[in-house]
Amino acid sequence: MAVYPDDADSASEMLSRADAALYRAKGEGRDRVCFFEERFNREIERRVVLEQGLRQARQRGELHVLYQPKIDSRNGRWVSAEA
């Protein structure tokens, strides 16, 4: 939820902040309501910067996936892997 006029002055800003609160509520589980807090925007901005950096690193070939096998200690068989 976003509250007028405390959280925003314009309709578009209100919708954006209500959306940030909704995104946060969904992240916390079912049947939740969150009131907008400025920190939600900072968290979203940090996530966007991280995602952009990872995409750029991938495009430049700077990321390499390594796999760690998970072995069943009872029989020594490879059962899965972690990336």
mmCIF file as gemmi writes it, N, C-alpha and C atoms, coordinates in Angstrom:
data_model
loop_
_atom_site.group_PDB
_atom_site.id
_atom_site.type_symbol
_atom_site.label_atom_id
_atom_site.label_alt_id
_atom_site.label_comp_id
_atom_site.label_asym_id
_atom_site.label_entity_id
_atom_site.label_seq_id
_atom_site.pdbx_PDB_ins_code
_atom_site.Cartn_x
_atom_site.Cartn_y
_atom_site.Cartn_z
_atom_site.occupancy
_atom_site.B_iso_or_equiv
_atom_site.pdbx_formal_charge
_atom_site.auth_seq_id
_atom_site.auth_asym_id
_atom_site.pdbx_PDB_model_num
ATOM 1 N N . MET Axp A 1 ? 0.835 -1.168 0 1 0 ? 1 A 1
ATOM 2 C CA . MET Axp A 1 ? 0 0 0 1 0 ? 1 A 1
ATOM 3 C C . MET Axp A 1 ? 0.882 1.235 0 1 0 ? 1 A 1
ATOM 4 N N . ALA Axp A 2 ? 0.401 2.235 -0.654 1 0 ? 2 A 1
ATOM 5 C CA . ALA Axp A 2 ? 1.029 3.544 -0.626 1 0 ? 2 A 1
ATOM 6 C C . ALA Axp A 2 ? -0.051 4.532 -0.182 1 0 ? 2 A 1
ATOM 7 N N . VAL Axp A 3 ? 0.325 5.478 0.639 1 0 ? 3 A 1
ATOM 8 C CA . VAL Axp A 3 ? -0.636 6.407 1.233 1 0 ? 3 A 1
ATOM 9 C C . VAL Axp A 3 ? -0.414 7.809 0.667 1 0 ? 3 A 1
ATOM 10 N N . TYR Axp A 4 ? -1.491 8.411 0.169 1 0 ? 4 A 1
ATOM 11 C CA . TYR Axp A 4 ? -1.435 9.788 -0.32 1 0 ? 4 A 1
ATOM 12 C C . TYR Axp A 4 ? -1.732 10.728 0.834 1 0 ? 4 A 1
ATOM 13 N N . PRO Axp A 5 ? -1.047 11.818 0.984 1 0 ? 5 A 1
ATOM 14 C CA . PRO Axp A 5 ? 0.072 12.367 0.23 1 0 ? 5 A 1
ATOM 15 C C . PRO Axp A 5 ? 1.434 12.024 0.838 1 0 ? 5 A 1
ATOM 16 N N . ASP Axp A 6 ? 1.457 11.156 1.834 1 0 ? 6 A 1
ATOM 17 C CA . ASP Axp A 6 ? 2.72 10.853 2.523 1 0 ? 6 A 1
ATOM 18 C C . ASP Axp A 6 ? 3.762 10.209 1.619 1 0 ? 6 A 1
ATOM 19 N N . ASP Axp A 7 ? 3.329 9.318 0.723 1 0 ? 7 A 1
ATOM 20 C CA . ASP Axp A 7 ? 4.273 8.54 -0.069 1 0 ? 7 A 1
ATOM 21 C C . ASP Axp A 7 ? 4.539 9.112 -1.458 1 0 ? 7 A 1
ATOM 22 N N . ALA Axp A 8 ? 3.632 9.934 -1.982 1 0 ? 8 A 1
ATOM 23 C CA . ALA Axp A 8 ? 3.825 10.426 -3.346 1 0 ? 8 A 1
ATOM 24 C C . ALA Axp A 8 ? 2.936 11.635 -3.61 1 0 ? 8 A 1
ATOM 25 N N . ASP Axp A 9 ? 3.339 12.397 -4.627 1 0 ? 9 A 1
ATOM 26 C CA . ASP Axp A 9 ? 2.573 13.578 -5.026 1 0 ? 9 A 1
ATOM 27 C C . ASP Axp A 9 ? 1.774 13.354 -6.304 1 0 ? 9 A 1
ATOM 28 N N . SER Axp A 10 ? 2.243 12.464 -7.162 1 0 ? 10 A 1
ATOM 29 C CA . SER Axp A 10 ? 1.571 12.24 -8.442 1 0 ? 10 A 1
ATOM 30 C C . SER Axp A 10 ? 0.999 10.829 -8.504 1 0 ? 10 A 1
ATOM 31 N N . ALA Axp A 11 ? 0.059 10.67 -9.434 1 0 ? 11 A 1
ATOM 32 C CA . ALA Axp A 11 ? -0.571 9.357 -9.595 1 0 ? 11 A 1
ATOM 33 C C . ALA Axp A 11 ? 0.452 8.313 -10.035 1 0 ? 11 A 1
ATOM 34 N N . SER Axp A 12 ? 1.33 8.679 -10.968 1 0 ? 12 A 1
ATOM 35 C CA . SER Axp A 12 ? 2.307 7.702 -11.453 1 0 ? 12 A 1
ATOM 36 C C . SER Axp A 12 ? 3.279 7.296 -10.347 1 0 ? 12 A 1
ATOM 37 N N . GLU Axp A 13 ? 3.669 8.251 -9.524 1 0 ? 13 A 1
ATOM 38 C CA . GLU Axp A 13 ? 4.566 7.929 -8.405 1 0 ? 13 A 1
ATOM 39 C C . GLU Axp A 13 ? 3.844 7.063 -7.379 1 0 ? 13 A 1
ATOM 40 N N . MET Axp A 14 ? 2.56 7.346 -7.141 1 0 ? 14 A 1
ATOM 41 C CA . MET Axp A 14 ? 1.767 6.53 -6.218 1 0 ? 14 A 1
ATOM 42 C C . MET Axp A 14 ? 1.704 5.084 -6.698 1 0 ? 14 A 1
ATOM 43 N N . LEU Axp A 15 ? 1.428 4.901 -7.991 1 0 ? 15 A 1
ATOM 44 C CA . LEU Axp A 15 ? 1.347 3.554 -8.542 1 0 ? 15 A 1
ATOM 45 C C . LEU Axp A 15 ? 2.688 2.841 -8.446 1 0 ? 15 A 1
ATOM 46 N N . SER Axp A 16 ? 3.752 3.556 -8.712 1 0 ? 16 A 1
ATOM 47 C CA . SER Axp A 16 ? 5.086 2.964 -8.636 1 0 ? 16 A 1
ATOM 48 C C . SER Axp A 16 ? 5.405 2.518 -7.213 1 0 ? 16 A 1
ATOM 49 N N . ARG Axp A 17 ? 5.066 3.333 -6.25 1 0 ? 17 A 1
ATOM 50 C CA . ARG Axp A 17 ? 5.357 2.993 -4.855 1 0 ? 17 A 1
ATOM 51 C C . ARG Axp A 17 ? 4.426 1.906 -4.337 1 0 ? 17 A 1
ATOM 52 N N . ALA Axp A 18 ? 3.185 1.917 -4.769 1 0 ? 18 A 1
ATOM 53 C CA . ALA Axp A 18 ? 2.266 0.838 -4.397 1 0 ? 18 A 1
ATOM 54 C C . ALA Axp A 18 ? 2.751 -0.478 -4.992 1 0 ? 18 A 1
ATOM 55 N N . ASP Axp A 19 ? 3.276 -0.422 -6.224 1 0 ? 19 A 1
ATOM 56 C CA . ASP Axp A 19 ? 3.823 -1.612 -6.871 1 0 ? 19 A 1
ATOM 57 C C . ASP Axp A 19 ? 5.027 -2.145 -6.102 1 0 ? 19 A 1
ATOM 58 N N . ALA Axp A 20 ? 5.882 -1.256 -5.615 1 0 ? 20 A 1
ATOM 59 C CA . ALA Axp A 20 ? 7.048 -1.671 -4.823 1 0 ? 20 A 1
ATOM 60 C C . ALA Axp A 20 ? 6.591 -2.359 -3.53 1 0 ? 20 A 1
ATOM 61 N N . ALA Axp A 21 ? 5.55 -1.828 -2.901 1 0 ? 21 A 1
ATOM 62 C CA . ALA Axp A 21 ? 5.022 -2.442 -1.683 1 0 ? 21 A 1
ATOM 63 C C . ALA Axp A 21 ? 4.399 -3.803 -1.987 1 0 ? 21 A 1
ATOM 64 N N . LEU Axp A 22 ? 3.703 -3.905 -3.119 1 0 ? 22 A 1
ATOM 65 C CA . LEU Axp A 22 ? 3.103 -5.174 -3.524 1 0 ? 22 A 1
ATOM 66 C C . LEU Axp A 22 ? 4.183 -6.218 -3.78 1 0 ? 22 A 1
ATOM 67 N N . TYR Axp A 23 ? 5.243 -5.819 -4.482 1 0 ? 23 A 1
ATOM 68 C CA . TYR Axp A 23 ? 6.357 -6.713 -4.771 1 0 ? 23 A 1
ATOM 69 C C . TYR Axp A 23 ? 6.969 -7.233 -3.469 1 0 ? 23 A 1
ATOM 70 N N . ARG Axp A 24 ? 7.107 -6.349 -2.501 1 0 ? 24 A 1
ATOM 71 C CA . ARG Axp A 24 ? 7.668 -6.726 -1.201 1 0 ? 24 A 1
ATOM 72 C C . ARG Axp A 24 ? 6.734 -7.702 -0.47 1 0 ? 24 A 1
ATOM 73 N N . ALA Axp A 25 ? 5.437 -7.409 -0.486 1 0 ? 25 A 1
ATOM 74 C CA . ALA Axp A 25 ? 4.46 -8.268 0.188 1 0 ? 25 A 1
ATOM 75 C C . ALA Axp A 25 ? 4.459 -9.663 -0.427 1 0 ? 25 A 1
ATOM 76 N N . LYS Axp A 26 ? 4.515 -9.736 -1.752 1 0 ? 26 A 1
ATOM 77 C CA . LYS Axp A 26 ? 4.549 -11.036 -2.422 1 0 ? 26 A 1
ATOM 78 C C . LYS Axp A 26 ? 5.803 -11.808 -2.033 1 0 ? 26 A 1
ATOM 79 N N . GLY Axp A 27 ? 6.903 -11.106 -1.871 1 0 ? 27 A 1
ATOM 80 C CA . GLY Axp A 27 ? 8.158 -11.745 -1.488 1 0 ? 27 A 1
ATOM 81 C C . GLY Axp A 27 ? 8.143 -12.297 -0.077 1 0 ? 27 A 1
ATOM 82 N N . GLU Axp A 28 ? 7.271 -11.767 0.758 1 0 ? 28 A 1
ATOM 83 C CA . GLU Axp A 28 ? 7.194 -12.213 2.152 1 0 ? 28 A 1
ATOM 84 C C . GLU Axp A 28 ? 6.201 -13.341 2.366 1 0 ? 28 A 1
ATOM 85 N N . GLY Axp A 29 ? 5.46 -13.701 1.331 1 0 ? 29 A 1
ATOM 86 C CA . GLY Axp A 29 ? 4.537 -14.835 1.458 1 0 ? 29 A 1
ATOM 87 C C . GLY Axp A 29 ? 3.107 -14.452 1.151 1 0 ? 29 A 1
ATOM 88 N N . ARG Axp A 30 ? 2.244 -15.429 1.26 1 0 ? 30 A 1
ATOM 89 C CA . ARG Axp A 30 ? 0.833 -15.242 0.937 1 0 ? 30 A 1
ATOM 90 C C . ARG Axp A 30 ? 0.11 -14.435 2.001 1 0 ? 30 A 1
ATOM 91 N N . ASP Axp A 31 ? -0.993 -13.827 1.57 1 0 ? 31 A 1
ATOM 92 C CA . ASP Axp A 31 ? -1.894 -13.103 2.485 1 0 ? 31 A 1
ATOM 93 C C . ASP Axp A 31 ? -1.163 -12.043 3.295 1 0 ? 31 A 1
ATOM 94 N N . ARG Axp A 32 ? -0.332 -11.234 2.614 1 0 ? 32 A 1
ATOM 95 C CA . ARG Axp A 32 ? 0.44 -10.191 3.288 1 0 ? 32 A 1
ATOM 96 C C . ARG Axp A 32 ? 0.074 -8.827 2.724 1 0 ? 32 A 1
ATOM 97 N N . VAL Axp A 33 ? 0.224 -7.824 3.545 1 0 ? 33 A 1
ATOM 98 C CA . VAL Axp A 33 ? 0.081 -6.435 3.127 1 0 ? 33 A 1
ATOM 99 C C . VAL Axp A 33 ? 1.29 -5.691 3.654 1 0 ? 33 A 1
ATOM 100 N N . CYS Axp A 34 ? 1.891 -4.877 2.793 1 0 ? 34 A 1
ATOM 101 C CA . CYS Axp A 34 ? 3.025 -4.049 3.207 1 0 ? 34 A 1
ATOM 102 C C . CYS Axp A 34 ? 2.726 -2.605 2.856 1 0 ? 34 A 1
ATOM 103 N N . PHE Axp A 35 ? 3.06 -1.721 3.751 1 0 ? 35 A 1
ATOM 104 C CA . PHE Axp A 35 ? 2.996 -0.306 3.449 1 0 ? 35 A 1
ATOM 105 C C . PHE Axp A 35 ? 4.337 0.101 2.852 1 0 ? 35 A 1
ATOM 106 N N . PHE Axp A 36 ? 4.3 0.984 1.873 1 0 ? 36 A 1
ATOM 107 C CA . PHE Axp A 36 ? 5.511 1.427 1.198 1 0 ? 36 A 1
ATOM 108 C C . PHE Axp A 36 ? 6.506 2.023 2.188 1 0 ? 36 A 1
ATOM 109 N N . GLU Axp A 37 ? 7.766 1.657 1.997 1 0 ? 37 A 1
ATOM 110 C CA . GLU Axp A 37 ? 8.869 2.263 2.736 1 0 ? 37 A 1
ATOM 111 C C . GLU Axp A 37 ? 9.937 2.628 1.715 1 0 ? 37 A 1
ATOM 112 N N . GLU Axp A 38 ? 10.602 3.742 1.904 1 0 ? 38 A 1
ATOM 113 C CA . GLU Axp A 38 ? 11.609 4.212 0.946 1 0 ? 38 A 1
ATOM 114 C C . GLU Axp A 38 ? 12.69 3.161 0.708 1 0 ? 38 A 1
ATOM 115 N N . ARG Axp A 39 ? 12.982 2.343 1.702 1 0 ? 39 A 1
ATOM 116 C CA . ARG Axp A 39 ? 14.014 1.322 1.539 1 0 ? 39 A 1
ATOM 117 C C . ARG Axp A 39 ? 13.648 0.306 0.462 1 0 ? 39 A 1
ATOM 118 N N . PHE Axp A 40 ? 12.349 0.133 0.163 1 0 ? 40 A 1
ATOM 119 C CA . PHE Axp A 40 ? 11.941 -0.781 -0.896 1 0 ? 40 A 1
ATOM 120 C C . PHE Axp A 40 ? 12.541 -0.334 -2.225 1 0 ? 40 A 1
ATOM 121 N N . ASN Axp A 41 ? 12.498 0.979 -2.501 1 0 ? 41 A 1
ATOM 122 C CA . ASN Axp A 41 ? 13.077 1.498 -3.741 1 0 ? 41 A 1
ATOM 123 C C . ASN Axp A 41 ? 14.57 1.259 -3.788 1 0 ? 41 A 1
ATOM 124 N N . ARG Axp A 42 ? 15.267 1.455 -2.675 1 0 ? 42 A 1
ATOM 125 C CA . ARG Axp A 42 ? 16.714 1.22 -2.644 1 0 ? 42 A 1
ATOM 126 C C . ARG Axp A 42 ? 17.033 -0.243 -2.904 1 0 ? 42 A 1
ATOM 127 N N . GLU Axp A 43 ? 16.233 -1.153 -2.345 1 0 ? 43 A 1
ATOM 128 C CA . GLU Axp A 43 ? 16.446 -2.586 -2.576 1 0 ? 43 A 1
ATOM 129 C C . GLU Axp A 43 ? 16.23 -2.936 -4.042 1 0 ? 43 A 1
ATOM 130 N N . ILE Axp A 44 ? 15.206 -2.365 -4.65 1 0 ? 44 A 1
ATOM 131 C CA . ILE Axp A 44 ? 14.928 -2.62 -6.061 1 0 ? 44 A 1
ATOM 132 C C . ILE Axp A 44 ? 16.06 -2.067 -6.921 1 0 ? 44 A 1
ATOM 133 N N . GLU Axp A 45 ? 16.541 -0.859 -6.61 1 0 ? 45 A 1
ATOM 134 C CA . GLU Axp A 45 ? 17.645 -0.265 -7.367 1 0 ? 45 A 1
ATOM 135 C C . GLU Axp A 45 ? 18.905 -1.12 -7.265 1 0 ? 45 A 1
ATOM 136 N N . ARG Axp A 46 ? 19.2 -1.626 -6.068 1 0 ? 46 A 1
ATOM 137 C CA . ARG Axp A 46 ? 20.38 -2.491 -5.906 1 0 ? 46 A 1
ATOM 138 C C . ARG Axp A 46 ? 20.244 -3.762 -6.742 1 0 ? 46 A 1
ATOM 139 N N . ARG Axp A 47 ? 19.048 -4.336 -6.755 1 0 ? 47 A 1
ATOM 140 C CA . ARG Axp A 47 ? 18.811 -5.554 -7.529 1 0 ? 47 A 1
ATOM 141 C C . ARG Axp A 47 ? 18.976 -5.28 -9.026 1 0 ? 47 A 1
ATOM 142 N N . VAL Axp A 48 ? 18.469 -4.144 -9.499 1 0 ? 48 A 1
ATOM 143 C CA . VAL Axp A 48 ? 18.593 -3.789 -10.912 1 0 ? 48 A 1
ATOM 144 C C . VAL Axp A 48 ? 20.057 -3.609 -11.288 1 0 ? 48 A 1
ATOM 145 N N . VAL Axp A 49 ? 20.829 -2.92 -10.446 1 0 ? 49 A 1
ATOM 146 C CA . VAL Axp A 49 ? 22.251 -2.715 -10.714 1 0 ? 49 A 1
ATOM 147 C C . VAL Axp A 49 ? 22.982 -4.056 -10.756 1 0 ? 49 A 1
ATOM 148 N N . LEU Axp A 50 ? 22.675 -4.948 -9.83 1 0 ? 50 A 1
ATOM 149 C CA . LEU Axp A 50 ? 23.294 -6.273 -9.807 1 0 ? 50 A 1
ATOM 150 C C . LEU Axp A 50 ? 22.958 -7.056 -11.071 1 0 ? 50 A 1
ATOM 151 N N . GLU Axp A 51 ? 21.685 -7.056 -11.464 1 0 ? 51 A 1
ATOM 152 C CA . GLU Axp A 51 ? 21.273 -7.78 -12.662 1 0 ? 51 A 1
ATOM 153 C C . GLU Axp A 51 ? 21.961 -7.227 -13.906 1 0 ? 51 A 1
ATOM 154 N N . GLN Axp A 52 ? 22.053 -5.91 -14.009 1 0 ? 52 A 1
ATOM 155 C CA . GLN Axp A 52 ? 22.729 -5.302 -15.16 1 0 ? 52 A 1
ATOM 156 C C . GLN Axp A 52 ? 24.203 -5.686 -15.182 1 0 ? 52 A 1
ATOM 157 N N . GLY Axp A 53 ? 24.837 -5.654 -14.032 1 0 ? 53 A 1
ATOM 158 C CA . GLY Axp A 53 ? 26.248 -6.03 -13.953 1 0 ? 53 A 1
ATOM 159 C C . GLY Axp A 53 ? 26.48 -7.476 -14.342 1 0 ? 53 A 1
ATOM 160 N N . LEU Axp A 54 ? 25.596 -8.362 -13.91 1 0 ? 54 A 1
ATOM 161 C CA . LEU Axp A 54 ? 25.725 -9.777 -14.271 1 0 ? 54 A 1
ATOM 162 C C . LEU Axp A 54 ? 25.51 -9.992 -15.768 1 0 ? 54 A 1
ATOM 163 N N . ARG Axp A 55 ? 24.535 -9.294 -16.339 1 0 ? 55 A 1
ATOM 164 C CA . ARG Axp A 55 ? 24.309 -9.41 -17.784 1 0 ? 55 A 1
ATOM 165 C C . ARG Axp A 55 ? 25.529 -8.937 -18.564 1 0 ? 55 A 1
ATOM 166 N N . GLN Axp A 56 ? 26.095 -7.795 -18.164 1 0 ? 56 A 1
ATOM 167 C CA . GLN Axp A 56 ? 27.27 -7.254 -18.847 1 0 ? 56 A 1
ATOM 168 C C . GLN Axp A 56 ? 28.459 -8.199 -18.697 1 0 ? 56 A 1
ATOM 169 N N . ALA Axp A 57 ? 28.656 -8.743 -17.51 1 0 ? 57 A 1
ATOM 170 C CA . ALA Axp A 57 ? 29.762 -9.678 -17.289 1 0 ? 57 A 1
ATOM 171 C C . ALA Axp A 57 ? 29.585 -10.913 -18.164 1 0 ? 57 A 1
ATOM 172 N N . ARG Axp A 58 ? 28.369 -11.381 -18.288 1 0 ? 58 A 1
ATOM 173 C CA . ARG Axp A 58 ? 28.093 -12.551 -19.132 1 0 ? 58 A 1
ATOM 174 C C . ARG Axp A 58 ? 28.387 -12.237 -20.593 1 0 ? 58 A 1
ATOM 175 N N . GLN Axp A 59 ? 27.959 -11.071 -21.052 1 0 ? 59 A 1
ATOM 176 C CA . GLN Axp A 59 ? 28.208 -10.674 -22.443 1 0 ? 59 A 1
ATOM 177 C C . GLN Axp A 59 ? 29.702 -10.541 -22.738 1 0 ? 59 A 1
ATOM 178 N N . ARG Axp A 60 ? 30.491 -10.125 -21.759 1 0 ? 60 A 1
ATOM 179 C CA . ARG Axp A 60 ? 31.933 -9.957 -21.937 1 0 ? 60 A 1
ATOM 180 C C . ARG Axp A 60 ? 32.694 -11.259 -21.688 1 0 ? 60 A 1
ATOM 181 N N . GLY Axp A 61 ? 31.973 -12.32 -21.343 1 0 ? 61 A 1
ATOM 182 C CA . GLY Axp A 61 ? 32.61 -13.61 -21.101 1 0 ? 61 A 1
ATOM 183 C C . GLY Axp A 61 ? 33.371 -13.661 -19.783 1 0 ? 61 A 1
ATOM 184 N N . GLU Axp A 62 ? 32.943 -12.88 -18.809 1 0 ? 62 A 1
ATOM 185 C CA . GLU Axp A 62 ? 33.639 -12.804 -17.524 1 0 ? 62 A 1
ATOM 186 C C . GLU Axp A 62 ? 33.116 -13.796 -16.485 1 0 ? 62 A 1
ATOM 187 N N . LEU Axp A 63 ? 32.049 -14.491 -16.809 1 0 ? 63 A 1
ATOM 188 C CA . LEU Axp A 63 ? 31.486 -15.469 -15.867 1 0 ? 63 A 1
ATOM 189 C C . LEU Axp A 63 ? 31.756 -16.874 -16.372 1 0 ? 63 A 1
ATOM 190 N N . HIS Axp A 64 ? 32.134 -17.742 -15.47 1 0 ? 64 A 1
ATOM 191 C CA . HIS Axp A 64 ? 32.378 -19.146 -15.798 1 0 ? 64 A 1
ATOM 192 C C . HIS Axp A 64 ? 31.68 -19.989 -14.742 1 0 ? 64 A 1
ATOM 193 N N . VAL Axp A 65 ? 30.909 -20.941 -15.196 1 0 ? 65 A 1
ATOM 194 C CA . VAL Axp A 65 ? 30.19 -21.813 -14.271 1 0 ? 65 A 1
ATOM 195 C C . VAL Axp A 65 ? 31.071 -23.012 -13.942 1 0 ? 65 A 1
ATOM 196 N N . LEU Axp A 66 ? 31.214 -23.274 -12.671 1 0 ? 66 A 1
ATOM 197 C CA . LEU Axp A 66 ? 31.927 -24.456 -12.202 1 0 ? 66 A 1
ATOM 198 C C . LEU Axp A 66 ? 30.933 -25.317 -11.44 1 0 ? 66 A 1
ATOM 199 N N . TYR Axp A 67 ? 31.091 -26.619 -11.546 1 0 ? 67 A 1
ATOM 200 C CA . TYR Axp A 67 ? 30.168 -27.539 -10.894 1 0 ? 67 A 1
ATOM 201 C C . TYR Axp A 67 ? 30.89 -28.33 -9.806 1 0 ? 67 A 1
ATOM 202 N N . GLN Axp A 68 ? 30.22 -28.444 -8.676 1 0 ? 68 A 1
ATOM 203 C CA . GLN Axp A 68 ? 30.718 -29.227 -7.55 1 0 ? 68 A 1
ATOM 204 C C . GLN Axp A 68 ? 29.847 -30.477 -7.461 1 0 ? 68 A 1
ATOM 205 N N . PRO Axp A 69 ? 30.407 -31.64 -7.683 1 0 ? 69 A 1
ATOM 206 C CA . PRO Axp A 69 ? 29.579 -32.85 -7.62 1 0 ? 69 A 1
ATOM 207 C C . PRO Axp A 69 ? 29.133 -33.135 -6.182 1 0 ? 69 A 1
ATOM 208 N N . LYS Axp A 70 ? 27.938 -33.68 -6.07 1 0 ? 70 A 1
ATOM 209 C CA . LYS Axp A 70 ? 27.438 -34.147 -4.78 1 0 ? 70 A 1
ATOM 210 C C . LYS Axp A 70 ? 27.431 -35.671 -4.85 1 0 ? 70 A 1
ATOM 211 N N . ILE Axp A 71 ? 28.184 -36.269 -3.966 1 0 ? 71 A 1
ATOM 212 C CA . ILE Axp A 71 ? 28.378 -37.718 -3.987 1 0 ? 71 A 1
ATOM 213 C C . ILE Axp A 71 ? 27.613 -38.365 -2.829 1 0 ? 71 A 1
ATOM 214 N N . ASP Axp A 72 ? 26.944 -39.459 -3.121 1 0 ? 72 A 1
ATOM 215 C CA . ASP Axp A 72 ? 26.272 -40.235 -2.084 1 0 ? 72 A 1
ATOM 216 C C . ASP Axp A 72 ? 27.354 -40.978 -1.298 1 0 ? 72 A 1
ATOM 217 N N . SER Axp A 73 ? 27.492 -40.657 -0.007 1 0 ? 73 A 1
ATOM 218 C CA . SER Axp A 73 ? 28.567 -41.246 0.802 1 0 ? 73 A 1
ATOM 219 C C . SER Axp A 73 ? 28.384 -42.747 1.034 1 0 ? 73 A 1
ATOM 220 N N . ARG Axp A 74 ? 27.169 -43.256 0.83 1 0 ? 74 A 1
ATOM 221 C CA . ARG Axp A 74 ? 26.933 -44.684 1.049 1 0 ? 74 A 1
ATOM 222 C C . ARG Axp A 74 ? 27.481 -45.546 -0.085 1 0 ? 74 A 1
ATOM 223 N N . ASN Axp A 75 ? 27.383 -45.013 -1.321 1 0 ? 75 A 1
ATOM 224 C CA . ASN Axp A 75 ? 27.808 -45.848 -2.442 1 0 ? 75 A 1
ATOM 225 C C . ASN Axp A 75 ? 28.827 -45.164 -3.364 1 0 ? 75 A 1
ATOM 226 N N . GLY Axp A 76 ? 29.173 -43.912 -3.074 1 0 ? 76 A 1
ATOM 227 C CA . GLY Axp A 76 ? 30.171 -43.215 -3.863 1 0 ? 76 A 1
ATOM 228 C C . GLY Axp A 76 ? 29.689 -42.721 -5.225 1 0 ? 76 A 1
ATOM 229 N N . ARG Axp A 77 ? 28.388 -42.794 -5.467 1 0 ? 77 A 1
ATOM 230 C CA . ARG Axp A 77 ? 27.85 -42.373 -6.755 1 0 ? 77 A 1
ATOM 231 C C . ARG Axp A 77 ? 27.553 -40.873 -6.767 1 0 ? 77 A 1
ATOM 232 N N . TRP Axp A 78 ? 27.738 -40.302 -7.927 1 0 ? 78 A 1
ATOM 233 C CA . TRP Axp A 78 ? 27.436 -38.892 -8.172 1 0 ? 78 A 1
ATOM 234 C C . TRP Axp A 78 ? 25.91 -38.782 -8.257 1 0 ? 78 A 1
ATOM 235 N N . VAL Axp A 79 ? 25.274 -38.011 -7.355 1 0 ? 79 A 1
ATOM 236 C CA . VAL Axp A 79 ? 23.813 -37.93 -7.357 1 0 ? 79 A 1
ATOM 237 C C . VAL Axp A 79 ? 23.303 -36.594 -7.911 1 0 ? 79 A 1
ATOM 238 N N . SER Axp A 80 ? 24.12 -35.562 -7.845 1 0 ? 80 A 1
ATOM 239 C CA . SER Axp A 80 ? 23.735 -34.273 -8.389 1 0 ? 80 A 1
ATOM 240 C C . SER Axp A 80 ? 24.965 -33.362 -8.394 1 0 ? 80 A 1
ATOM 241 N N . ALA Axp A 81 ? 24.723 -32.092 -8.738 1 0 ? 81 A 1
ATOM 242 C CA . ALA Axp A 81 ? 25.84 -31.134 -8.754 1 0 ? 81 A 1
ATOM 243 C C . ALA Axp A 81 ? 25.308 -29.769 -8.343 1 0 ? 81 A 1
ATOM 244 N N . GLU Axp A 82 ? 26.196 -28.99 -7.768 1 0 ? 82 A 1
ATOM 245 C CA . GLU Axp A 82 ? 25.892 -27.604 -7.429 1 0 ? 82 A 1
ATOM 246 C C . GLU Axp A 82 ? 26.677 -26.723 -8.386 1 0 ? 82 A 1
ATOM 247 N N . ALA Axp A 83 ? 26.069 -25.644 -8.819 1 0 ? 83 A 1
ATOM 248 C CA . ALA Axp A 83 ? 26.757 -24.714 -9.716 1 0 ? 83 A 1
ATOM 249 C C . ALA Axp A 83 ? 27.244 -23.518 -8.909 1 0 ? 83 A 1
